[in-house]
C-alpha cells in the first residue's frame, strides 16, 4: 500500500512535462513559413494573371464585346 502511495505521489509531476505547447509552437512556425513562401511565389504570379486578363478584356472590347 505504501509503495502505491509513494509511486502515485510522483505521477502529477509527469503531467506538467507535457510537450503539447512545444508542438503547437513548432506547427505555428511551420505554418508561418509556408504562408510566407506562398505569398512570395503567388505575388508575381498574380501580376502575370492580371496581364492575361487585361489582354483578354482588350481583345473582347476590340471584337465588340462592349466592356
C-alpha positions as CSV (number, residue, x, y, z in Angstrom):
1,X,0.0,0.0,0.0
2,X,2.8,2.4,0.9
3,X,4.5,1.7,-2.5
4,X,1.4,2.7,-4.3
5,X,1.2,6.0,-2.4
6,X,4.9,6.7,-3.0
7,X,4.7,5.9,-6.7
8,X,1.4,7.8,-7.1
9,X,2.9,10.9,-5.4
10,X,5.3,11.4,-8.3
11,X,2.6,10.9,-11.0
12,X,1.3,14.5,-11.1
13,X,4.7,15.9,-11.9
14,X,4.7,13.9,-15.1
15,X,1.6,15.8,-16.2
16,X,3.5,19.1,-16.2
17,X,6.2,17.8,-18.5
18,X,3.8,17.7,-21.5
19,X,5.2,18.8,-24.9
20,X,1.9,19.9,-26.3
21,X,2.9,23.6,-26.1
22,X,6.2,23.0,-27.8
23,X,4.5,21.1,-30.6
24,X,2.0,23.9,-31.1
25,X,4.8,26.4,-31.4
26,X,6.6,24.3,-33.9
27,X,3.4,23.8,-36.0
28,X,2.8,27.6,-35.9
29,X,6.3,28.3,-37.1
30,X,5.9,25.8,-40.0
31,X,2.6,27.3,-40.9
32,X,4.0,30.9,-40.9
33,X,7.0,29.8,-43.1
34,X,4.6,28.1,-45.6
35,X,2.4,31.2,-45.7
36,X,5.4,33.5,-46.4
37,X,6.6,31.2,-49.2
38,X,3.1,31.1,-50.7
39,X,2.9,34.9,-50.7
40,X,6.4,35.2,-52.2
41,X,5.5,32.9,-55.1
42,X,2.0,33.9,-55.7
43,X,2.6,37.7,-55.9
44,X,4.5,37.6,-59.2
45,X,2.0,35.0,-60.5
46,X,-0.8,37.4,-59.7
47,X,0.8,40.1,-61.8
48,X,1.1,37.7,-64.8
49,X,-2.6,36.7,-64.4
50,X,-3.6,40.3,-64.3
51,X,-1.8,40.9,-67.6
52,X,-3.5,37.9,-69.1
53,X,-6.9,39.2,-68.0
54,X,-6.1,42.6,-69.4
55,X,-5.2,41.2,-72.8
56,X,-8.4,39.1,-72.8
57,X,-10.5,42.2,-71.9
58,X,-8.7,44.2,-74.6
59,X,-9.3,41.5,-77.2
60,X,-13.0,41.3,-76.3
61,X,-13.5,45.0,-76.4
62,X,-11.9,45.2,-79.9
63,X,-14.2,42.4,-81.0
64,X,-17.2,44.4,-80.0
65,X,-17.8,42.8,-76.6
66,X,-18.8,46.1,-75.1
67,X,-16.7,46.1,-71.9
